[in-house]
Amino acid sequence: MGPGEQAAVAEVLASGQLAQGARVAEFEAAFARYVGCEEAVAVSSGTEALRLALLAIGVGPGDEVVVPALTFVATASAVIMCGGVPVVADVDPATFCLDPASAEAAMTDRTRAVVPVHLYGHPSDLDPLMAACRGRGVAVVEDAAQAHGTRYKGKRVGAIGTCGCFSFYPTKNMTTGEGGMVTTHDHDIAGRLRLLRQHGQVGPYDYRVLGYNSRMTEMEAAIGLVQLSRLEGFNDARRSNAATLTEGLDGAVGTPEVALWAEHVFHQYTVRAQGRDGLRAHLLERGVGSGVYYPQALSQLPVLAGAARVPARPAVAERLCAEVLSLPVHPGLGAGDVGTIVEGVRTFYNR
């Protein structure tokens, strides 16, 4: 956050219009242009973006939605909130994203949607997923919560599937503090989303569907407009830091792979590390933080037991959960910081 964000919030506070208003509409239009979509609908969180998108495409009780085993719990919990059943499929060992073959094998005649997650900022391989879904009349809802600006074959994610769902939580590549966005080319879906986010209301006390309070505030939208203008710079810095890390860490750990058709924005710089927990402790002693995203696959989460269907053990995802470690890559790092990270990792393995 900088003076631009502070000034934008101060302007909103002075205006007296704090709830959903002109700045939310401006942010929606700017984000739609950036992604390359006809419509963008702002909501209160990334989780709400997923839930409302699924509801808007018709997911209801008993419907199945295929999700990757390696992801944040909200990818599955949003399905359950709609009354649906998350069906857990395995991931690709190189990209960590949903494996198209595993996803197709998990589909049944009850499948209403597939949710590919652009994990860590790397895009899922969408073409084979889209082809498999198209023949079955299944929607593709992109979970782009970690992928602001990511490109798949030259096109920004969020503009490829039926819908794209973004989060603006503080740790994302751009933030509004909290908040989310659904992008789509379908005007009917966008209309349903706008109804759902505001109590199903089309006018004062005129309610057409059962809806929710999922609005974005004017302060959040004002921050989002400034952050969006800075996003490409943030992403360039992340890619630069990632390139330096990859060069320095090659041979010590499994560095992230980037597919030829992908443009990675490195929401996380995630390596595969032997002796991961020992490495984390070693780095922390040297003042280097790290994170494990995620320590358990969806198939291993007790909270989803009985609510999710797991047609086949996601062995790749479960193996990755024991190895993945995310190292700092954010735009605030200096050259000395990146050097400290590399040195910390290498000294652990050279002891």
C-alpha beads as a LAMMPS data file, in Angstrom:
LAMMPS data file: protein, C-alpha beads

351 atoms
350 bonds

1 atom types
1 bond types

-500.0 500.0 xlo xhi
-500.0 500.0 ylo yhi
-500.0 500.0 zlo zhi

Masses

1 110.0

Atoms # bond

1 1 1 0.000 0.000 0.000
2 1 1 1.197 3.500 -0.796
3 1 1 0.038 7.122 -0.909
4 1 1 -2.170 6.446 -3.935
5 1 1 -4.245 3.888 -2.050
6 1 1 -4.420 6.138 1.027
7 1 1 -5.608 9.102 -1.030
8 1 1 -8.224 6.975 -2.800
9 1 1 -9.694 5.787 0.510
10 1 1 -9.677 9.316 1.953
11 1 1 -11.621 10.532 -1.084
12 1 1 -14.267 7.841 -0.539
13 1 1 -14.585 8.681 3.155
14 1 1 -15.055 12.356 2.301
15 1 1 -17.744 11.512 -0.251
16 1 1 -20.031 9.802 2.272
17 1 1 -20.816 6.975 -0.171
18 1 1 -19.301 3.932 1.523
19 1 1 -21.284 0.960 0.242
20 1 1 -21.459 -0.340 -3.312
21 1 1 -21.510 2.658 -5.646
22 1 1 -19.706 4.440 -8.479
23 1 1 -16.219 3.254 -7.565
24 1 1 -17.306 -0.377 -7.479
25 1 1 -18.776 0.051 -10.957
26 1 1 -15.563 1.746 -12.143
27 1 1 -13.424 -1.031 -10.669
28 1 1 -15.609 -3.689 -12.324
29 1 1 -15.245 -2.012 -15.731
30 1 1 -11.479 -1.585 -15.348
31 1 1 -10.976 -5.183 -14.232
32 1 1 -13.106 -6.527 -17.093
33 1 1 -10.971 -4.584 -19.579
34 1 1 -7.763 -5.854 -17.981
35 1 1 -8.823 -9.509 -18.066
36 1 1 -10.449 -9.212 -21.488
37 1 1 -14.011 -10.082 -20.453
38 1 1 -17.379 -8.593 -21.251
39 1 1 -18.424 -8.464 -17.600
40 1 1 -16.910 -8.304 -14.114
41 1 1 -18.973 -8.445 -10.925
42 1 1 -17.372 -7.372 -7.647
43 1 1 -18.174 -9.306 -4.467
44 1 1 -17.029 -9.481 -0.855
45 1 1 -14.365 -12.226 -1.109
46 1 1 -12.774 -14.807 -3.361
47 1 1 -14.801 -17.521 -1.658
48 1 1 -18.013 -15.627 -2.428
49 1 1 -16.845 -15.249 -6.023
50 1 1 -16.648 -19.035 -6.285
51 1 1 -19.919 -19.694 -4.472
52 1 1 -21.958 -17.131 -6.411
53 1 1 -20.425 -18.188 -9.736
54 1 1 -21.417 -21.797 -9.073
55 1 1 -24.926 -20.744 -8.066
56 1 1 -25.213 -18.507 -11.136
57 1 1 -24.446 -21.421 -13.481
58 1 1 -27.026 -23.574 -11.721
59 1 1 -25.072 -25.785 -9.311
60 1 1 -27.474 -27.137 -6.698
61 1 1 -28.130 -30.090 -4.398
62 1 1 -26.576 -33.304 -5.643
63 1 1 -24.671 -31.737 -8.530
64 1 1 -21.029 -32.752 -8.815
65 1 1 -18.175 -30.314 -9.369
66 1 1 -14.679 -31.596 -10.174
67 1 1 -11.902 -29.841 -8.233
68 1 1 -8.132 -30.425 -7.927
69 1 1 -6.769 -32.175 -4.848
70 1 1 -4.065 -29.531 -4.322
71 1 1 -5.792 -26.244 -3.532
72 1 1 -7.182 -24.078 -0.741
73 1 1 -10.220 -25.520 1.022
74 1 1 -12.541 -22.814 -0.386
75 1 1 -12.401 -24.417 -3.839
76 1 1 -14.290 -27.364 -2.348
77 1 1 -16.266 -25.628 0.408
78 1 1 -17.862 -23.252 -2.111
79 1 1 -19.307 -26.314 -3.874
80 1 1 -20.698 -27.688 -0.601
81 1 1 -22.252 -24.282 0.230
82 1 1 -24.260 -24.630 -2.995
83 1 1 -25.462 -28.091 -1.972
84 1 1 -23.122 -29.729 -4.458
85 1 1 -20.551 -32.487 -4.125
86 1 1 -16.863 -31.698 -4.748
87 1 1 -15.230 -34.513 -6.703
88 1 1 -11.485 -34.614 -6.087
89 1 1 -9.151 -35.214 -9.050
90 1 1 -5.366 -35.387 -9.150
91 1 1 -2.901 -32.743 -10.324
92 1 1 -0.056 -32.534 -12.820
93 1 1 3.345 -33.091 -11.143
94 1 1 5.038 -30.350 -13.197
95 1 1 2.523 -27.486 -12.951
96 1 1 0.754 -28.586 -9.708
97 1 1 -2.546 -27.735 -11.459
98 1 1 -5.536 -29.949 -12.242
99 1 1 -4.596 -32.911 -14.440
100 1 1 -7.011 -32.880 -17.415
101 1 1 -7.027 -36.683 -17.748
102 1 1 -7.794 -37.171 -14.047
103 1 1 -10.530 -34.536 -14.233
104 1 1 -12.166 -36.186 -17.246
105 1 1 -12.041 -39.600 -15.575
106 1 1 -13.829 -38.119 -12.531
107 1 1 -16.802 -36.797 -14.537
108 1 1 -20.195 -38.484 -14.422
109 1 1 -23.651 -37.640 -15.701
110 1 1 -24.078 -35.602 -12.494
111 1 1 -21.115 -33.313 -13.245
112 1 1 -22.249 -29.699 -13.587
113 1 1 -18.868 -27.917 -13.522
114 1 1 -15.093 -28.301 -13.352
115 1 1 -13.015 -25.822 -11.338
116 1 1 -9.398 -25.661 -12.561
117 1 1 -7.225 -23.742 -10.088
118 1 1 -4.408 -21.619 -11.514
119 1 1 -2.271 -22.616 -8.564
120 1 1 0.546 -20.373 -7.318
121 1 1 0.017 -18.150 -10.383
122 1 1 0.633 -20.839 -13.038
123 1 1 -2.311 -21.466 -15.387
124 1 1 -4.058 -24.798 -15.638
125 1 1 -3.943 -26.504 -19.045
126 1 1 -7.374 -25.333 -20.145
127 1 1 -7.728 -26.543 -23.749
128 1 1 -8.113 -30.274 -22.961
129 1 1 -10.361 -29.446 -20.001
130 1 1 -12.555 -27.205 -22.137
131 1 1 -12.790 -29.878 -24.828
132 1 1 -13.811 -32.558 -22.320
133 1 1 -16.412 -30.258 -20.754
134 1 1 -17.827 -28.947 -24.011
135 1 1 -18.907 -32.385 -25.143
136 1 1 -20.769 -32.946 -21.883
137 1 1 -22.348 -29.515 -21.434
138 1 1 -20.212 -28.946 -18.329
139 1 1 -19.209 -25.422 -17.240
140 1 1 -15.594 -24.425 -16.560
141 1 1 -15.239 -22.086 -13.589
142 1 1 -11.658 -20.843 -13.360
143 1 1 -10.356 -20.401 -9.818
144 1 1 -7.964 -17.527 -10.492
145 1 1 -7.627 -16.429 -6.859
146 1 1 -3.819 -16.624 -7.159
147 1 1 -3.502 -15.658 -10.810
148 1 1 -4.081 -11.940 -11.420
149 1 1 -2.537 -11.295 -14.832
150 1 1 -1.589 -14.913 -15.579
151 1 1 -1.796 -15.837 -19.262
152 1 1 -2.664 -19.150 -20.897
153 1 1 -1.517 -19.310 -24.530
154 1 1 -1.438 -15.516 -24.643
155 1 1 -4.875 -14.954 -23.127
156 1 1 -5.417 -13.804 -19.567
157 1 1 -7.035 -16.336 -17.284
158 1 1 -10.531 -15.488 -16.160
159 1 1 -11.542 -14.817 -19.770
160 1 1 -11.350 -18.401 -21.041
161 1 1 -13.860 -20.514 -19.115
162 1 1 -17.520 -19.905 -18.351
163 1 1 -16.502 -17.720 -15.397
164 1 1 -13.314 -16.627 -13.659
165 1 1 -13.099 -16.100 -9.897
166 1 1 -10.522 -13.789 -8.302
167 1 1 -9.612 -12.985 -4.701
168 1 1 -8.252 -9.668 -3.442
169 1 1 -7.122 -10.921 -0.040
170 1 1 -4.069 -8.999 1.311
171 1 1 -1.526 -11.652 0.257
172 1 1 -2.598 -11.737 -3.399
173 1 1 -0.691 -10.130 -6.286
174 1 1 -3.093 -7.210 -5.919
175 1 1 -5.421 -6.502 -3.017
176 1 1 -8.448 -4.531 -1.907
177 1 1 -8.016 -5.673 1.725
178 1 1 -10.800 -8.195 1.233
179 1 1 -13.003 -8.695 -1.786
180 1 1 -13.388 -10.757 -4.923
181 1 1 -14.457 -10.581 -8.570
182 1 1 -16.252 -12.841 -11.031
183 1 1 -15.481 -12.346 -14.717
184 1 1 -17.547 -13.710 -17.591
185 1 1 -18.503 -13.113 -21.213
186 1 1 -22.093 -14.202 -20.444
187 1 1 -24.399 -11.261 -19.716
188 1 1 -27.103 -13.532 -18.272
189 1 1 -24.657 -15.020 -15.759
190 1 1 -23.492 -11.512 -14.835
191 1 1 -27.094 -10.467 -14.265
192 1 1 -27.712 -13.429 -11.961
193 1 1 -24.512 -12.623 -10.063
194 1 1 -25.654 -9.045 -9.460
195 1 1 -28.959 -10.319 -8.136
196 1 1 -27.342 -12.894 -5.886
197 1 1 -24.810 -10.489 -4.346
198 1 1 -27.533 -8.060 -3.183
199 1 1 -30.413 -10.047 -1.695
200 1 1 -31.908 -10.852 -5.109
201 1 1 -33.058 -7.245 -5.338
202 1 1 -33.784 -5.385 -8.580
203 1 1 -35.246 -2.294 -6.910
204 1 1 -36.339 -1.046 -3.484
205 1 1 -37.974 -4.023 -1.739
206 1 1 -38.364 -5.821 -5.069
207 1 1 -36.751 -9.255 -4.555
208 1 1 -36.721 -11.679 -7.472
209 1 1 -34.572 -14.524 -6.085
210 1 1 -33.214 -15.588 -2.725
211 1 1 -29.946 -13.680 -2.524
212 1 1 -27.151 -12.734 -0.156
213 1 1 -25.214 -9.771 1.182
214 1 1 -22.000 -10.215 -0.815
215 1 1 -21.255 -6.629 -1.817
216 1 1 -17.889 -4.924 -2.170
217 1 1 -17.387 -1.595 -0.372
218 1 1 -16.420 1.660 -2.062
219 1 1 -13.184 1.800 -0.029
220 1 1 -12.167 -1.642 -1.299
221 1 1 -12.947 -0.691 -4.892
222 1 1 -10.964 2.547 -4.575
223 1 1 -7.937 0.586 -3.345
224 1 1 -8.486 -1.938 -6.126
225 1 1 -8.378 0.706 -8.851
226 1 1 -4.973 1.915 -7.647
227 1 1 -3.655 -1.614 -7.139
228 1 1 -4.806 -2.651 -10.617
229 1 1 -2.767 0.204 -12.104
230 1 1 0.299 -1.177 -10.277
231 1 1 -0.340 -4.879 -10.955
232 1 1 1.903 -5.293 -14.000
233 1 1 4.800 -3.736 -12.093
234 1 1 4.152 -6.055 -9.144
235 1 1 4.087 -9.080 -11.458
236 1 1 7.264 -8.044 -13.275
237 1 1 9.056 -7.804 -9.926
238 1 1 7.799 -11.247 -8.917
239 1 1 8.980 -12.773 -12.198
240 1 1 12.380 -11.113 -11.826
241 1 1 12.781 -12.401 -8.271
242 1 1 11.641 -15.862 -9.379
243 1 1 14.202 -15.956 -12.194
244 1 1 17.002 -15.077 -9.772
245 1 1 15.816 -17.706 -7.293
246 1 1 15.624 -20.379 -9.981
247 1 1 19.138 -19.616 -11.177
248 1 1 20.517 -19.693 -7.644
249 1 1 18.621 -22.762 -6.418
250 1 1 19.019 -25.006 -9.449
251 1 1 20.229 -28.408 -8.327
252 1 1 19.464 -27.836 -4.650
253 1 1 15.672 -28.132 -4.795
254 1 1 13.047 -28.781 -7.443
255 1 1 12.453 -25.281 -8.803
256 1 1 9.105 -24.308 -10.378
257 1 1 8.494 -25.416 -13.943
258 1 1 6.758 -23.045 -16.342
259 1 1 4.953 -24.635 -19.294
260 1 1 5.746 -23.290 -22.770
261 1 1 2.164 -22.077 -23.094
262 1 1 2.143 -20.345 -19.706
263 1 1 2.954 -16.929 -18.307
264 1 1 3.492 -17.367 -14.563
265 1 1 2.874 -14.472 -12.137
266 1 1 4.438 -16.247 -9.133
267 1 1 1.863 -15.576 -6.482
268 1 1 3.992 -18.188 -4.725
269 1 1 7.472 -19.399 -5.604
270 1 1 7.000 -23.049 -4.701
271 1 1 9.811 -25.591 -4.739
272 1 1 9.865 -29.316 -4.082
273 1 1 12.239 -29.916 -1.186
274 1 1 13.558 -33.070 0.429
275 1 1 13.693 -32.678 4.204
276 1 1 11.275 -29.783 3.917
277 1 1 10.560 -29.270 7.607
278 1 1 14.252 -29.209 8.432
279 1 1 14.821 -26.683 5.652
280 1 1 12.035 -24.471 6.996
281 1 1 13.599 -24.446 10.462
282 1 1 17.059 -23.773 9.001
283 1 1 15.733 -20.812 6.987
284 1 1 13.828 -19.383 9.927
285 1 1 17.026 -19.334 11.992
286 1 1 18.432 -17.055 9.281
287 1 1 15.425 -14.752 9.233
288 1 1 13.826 -16.226 6.101
289 1 1 10.139 -17.066 6.332
290 1 1 8.475 -19.728 4.198
291 1 1 5.078 -21.338 3.813
292 1 1 3.536 -24.703 3.005
293 1 1 0.627 -24.385 0.560
294 1 1 -0.828 -26.938 1.188
295 1 1 0.160 -29.489 3.861
296 1 1 -2.816 -31.746 3.080
297 1 1 -4.630 -32.607 -0.116
298 1 1 -8.398 -32.121 -0.145
299 1 1 -8.716 -35.904 0.020
300 1 1 -6.941 -35.827 3.402
301 1 1 -8.963 -33.050 5.077
302 1 1 -11.230 -34.408 7.838
303 1 1 -13.662 -31.508 7.368
304 1 1 -14.469 -32.784 3.853
305 1 1 -14.863 -36.425 4.832
306 1 1 -18.297 -37.584 3.743
307 1 1 -18.951 -34.368 1.815
308 1 1 -16.522 -34.911 -1.072
309 1 1 -16.233 -37.802 -3.492
310 1 1 -12.748 -39.147 -4.215
311 1 1 -13.014 -41.550 -7.181
312 1 1 -9.292 -42.417 -7.102
313 1 1 -6.540 -41.606 -4.655
314 1 1 -4.792 -38.391 -5.834
315 1 1 -1.324 -39.818 -5.311
316 1 1 0.520 -36.972 -7.053
317 1 1 -1.139 -34.304 -4.924
318 1 1 -0.591 -36.231 -1.707
319 1 1 3.092 -36.654 -2.545
320 1 1 3.455 -32.967 -3.367
321 1 1 1.893 -31.990 -0.046
322 1 1 4.876 -33.592 1.703
323 1 1 7.411 -31.718 -0.458
324 1 1 6.127 -28.260 -1.426
325 1 1 7.676 -25.179 0.163
326 1 1 6.961 -21.596 -0.857
327 1 1 9.832 -19.126 -0.557
328 1 1 9.535 -15.323 -0.534
329 1 1 9.123 -13.836 -4.014
330 1 1 7.067 -10.688 -3.365
331 1 1 7.872 -7.287 -4.937
332 1 1 9.254 -5.904 -1.669
333 1 1 12.372 -8.096 -1.848
334 1 1 15.688 -6.521 -2.696
335 1 1 18.652 -8.212 -4.383
336 1 1 20.235 -8.818 -0.989
337 1 1 17.080 -10.502 0.282
338 1 1 16.987 -12.898 -2.659
339 1 1 20.651 -13.684 -2.111
340 1 1 19.957 -14.476 1.543
341 1 1 17.215 -16.917 0.534
342 1 1 19.471 -18.703 -1.954
343 1 1 22.336 -18.888 0.528
344 1 1 20.036 -20.227 3.237
345 1 1 18.742 -23.051 1.056
346 1 1 22.172 -24.000 -0.263
347 1 1 23.831 -24.053 3.170
348 1 1 21.144 -26.456 4.387
349 1 1 21.920 -29.009 1.679
350 1 1 25.698 -28.491 1.741
351 1 1 26.160 -29.212 5.460

Bonds

1 1 1 2
2 1 2 3
3 1 3 4
4 1 4 5
5 1 5 6
6 1 6 7
7 1 7 8
8 1 8 9
9 1 9 10
10 1 10 11
11 1 11 12
12 1 12 13
13 1 13 14
14 1 14 15
15 1 15 16
16 1 16 17
17 1 17 18
18 1 18 19
19 1 19 20
20 1 20 21
21 1 21 22
22 1 22 23
23 1 23 24
24 1 24 25
25 1 25 26
26 1 26 27
27 1 27 28
28 1 28 29
29 1 29 30
30 1 30 31
31 1 31 32
32 1 32 33
33 1 33 34
34 1 34 35
35 1 35 36
36 1 36 37
37 1 37 38
38 1 38 39
39 1 39 40
40 1 40 41
41 1 41 42
42 1 42 43
43 1 43 44
44 1 44 45
45 1 45 46
46 1 46 47
47 1 47 48
48 1 48 49
49 1 49 50
50 1 50 51
51 1 51 52
52 1 52 53
53 1 53 54
54 1 54 55
55 1 55 56
56 1 56 57
57 1 57 58
58 1 58 59
59 1 59 60
60 1 60 61
61 1 61 62
62 1 62 63
63 1 63 64
64 1 64 65
65 1 65 66
66 1 66 67
67 1 67 68
68 1 68 69
69 1 69 70
70 1 70 71
71 1 71 72
72 1 72 73
73 1 73 74
74 1 74 75
75 1 75 76
76 1 76 77
77 1 77 78
78 1 78 79
79 1 79 80
80 1 80 81
81 1 81 82
82 1 82 83
83 1 83 84
84 1 84 85
85 1 85 86
86 1 86 87
87 1 87 88
88 1 88 89
89 1 89 90
90 1 90 91
91 1 91 92
92 1 92 93
93 1 93 94
94 1 94 95
95 1 95 96
96 1 96 97
97 1 97 98
98 1 98 99
99 1 99 100
100 1 100 101
101 1 101 102
102 1 102 103
103 1 103 104
104 1 104 105
105 1 105 106
106 1 106 107
107 1 107 108
108 1 108 109
109 1 109 110
110 1 110 111
111 1 111 112
112 1 112 113
113 1 113 114
114 1 114 115
115 1 115 116
116 1 116 117
117 1 117 118
118 1 118 119
119 1 119 120
120 1 120 121
121 1 121 122
122 1 122 123
123 1 123 124
124 1 124 125
125 1 125 126
126 1 126 127
127 1 127 128
128 1 128 129
129 1 129 130
130 1 130 131
131 1 131 132
132 1 132 133
133 1 133 134
134 1 134 135
135 1 135 136
136 1 136 137
137 1 137 138
138 1 138 139
139 1 139 140
140 1 140 141
141 1 141 142
142 1 142 143
143 1 143 144
144 1 144 145
145 1 145 146
146 1 146 147
147 1 147 148
148 1 148 149
149 1 149 150
150 1 150 151
151 1 151 152
152 1 152 153
153 1 153 154
154 1 154 155
155 1 155 156
156 1 156 157
157 1 157 158
158 1 158 159
159 1 159 160
160 1 160 161
161 1 161 162
162 1 162 163
163 1 163 164
164 1 164 165
165 1 165 166
166 1 166 167
167 1 167 168
168 1 168 169
169 1 169 170
170 1 170 171
171 1 171 172
172 1 172 173
173 1 173 174
174 1 174 175
175 1 175 176
176 1 176 177
177 1 177 178
178 1 178 179
179 1 179 180
180 1 180 181
181 1 181 182
182 1 182 183
183 1 183 184
184 1 184 185
185 1 185 186
186 1 186 187
187 1 187 188
188 1 188 189
189 1 189 190
190 1 190 191
191 1 191 192
192 1 192 193
193 1 193 194
194 1 194 195
195 1 195 196
196 1 196 197
197 1 197 198
198 1 198 199
199 1 199 200
200 1 200 201
201 1 201 202
202 1 202 203
203 1 203 204
204 1 204 205
205 1 205 206
206 1 206 207
207 1 207 208
208 1 208 209
209 1 209 210
210 1 210 211
211 1 211 212
212 1 212 213
213 1 213 214
214 1 214 215
215 1 215 216
216 1 216 217
217 1 217 218
218 1 218 219
219 1 219 220
220 1 220 221
221 1 221 222
222 1 222 223
223 1 223 224
224 1 224 225
225 1 225 226
226 1 226 227
227 1 227 228
228 1 228 229
229 1 229 230
230 1 230 231
231 1 231 232
232 1 232 233
233 1 233 234
234 1 234 235
235 1 235 236
236 1 236 237
237 1 237 238
238 1 238 239
239 1 239 240
240 1 240 241
241 1 241 242
242 1 242 243
243 1 243 244
244 1 244 245
245 1 245 246
246 1 246 247
247 1 247 248
248 1 248 249
249 1 249 250
250 1 250 251
251 1 251 252
252 1 252 253
253 1 253 254
254 1 254 255
255 1 255 256
256 1 256 257
257 1 257 258
258 1 258 259
259 1 259 260
260 1 260 261
261 1 261 262
262 1 262 263
263 1 263 264
264 1 264 265
265 1 265 266
266 1 266 267
267 1 267 268
268 1 268 269
269 1 269 270
270 1 270 271
271 1 271 272
272 1 272 273
273 1 273 274
274 1 274 275
275 1 275 276
276 1 276 277
277 1 277 278
278 1 278 279
279 1 279 280
280 1 280 281
281 1 281 282
282 1 282 283
283 1 283 284
284 1 284 285
285 1 285 286
286 1 286 287
287 1 287 288
288 1 288 289
289 1 289 290
290 1 290 291
291 1 291 292
292 1 292 293
293 1 293 294
294 1 294 295
295 1 295 296
296 1 296 297
297 1 297 298
298 1 298 299
299 1 299 300
300 1 300 301
301 1 301 302
302 1 302 303
303 1 303 304
304 1 304 305
305 1 305 306
306 1 306 307
307 1 307 308
308 1 308 309
309 1 309 310
310 1 310 311
311 1 311 312
312 1 312 313
313 1 313 314
314 1 314 315
315 1 315 316
316 1 316 317
317 1 317 318
318 1 318 319
319 1 319 320
320 1 320 321
321 1 321 322
322 1 322 323
323 1 323 324
324 1 324 325
325 1 325 326
326 1 326 327
327 1 327 328
328 1 328 329
329 1 329 330
330 1 330 331
331 1 331 332
332 1 332 333
333 1 333 334
334 1 334 335
335 1 335 336
336 1 336 337
337 1 337 338
338 1 338 339
339 1 339 340
340 1 340 341
341 1 341 342
342 1 342 343
343 1 343 344
344 1 344 345
345 1 345 346
346 1 346 347
347 1 347 348
348 1 348 349
349 1 349 350
350 1 350 351
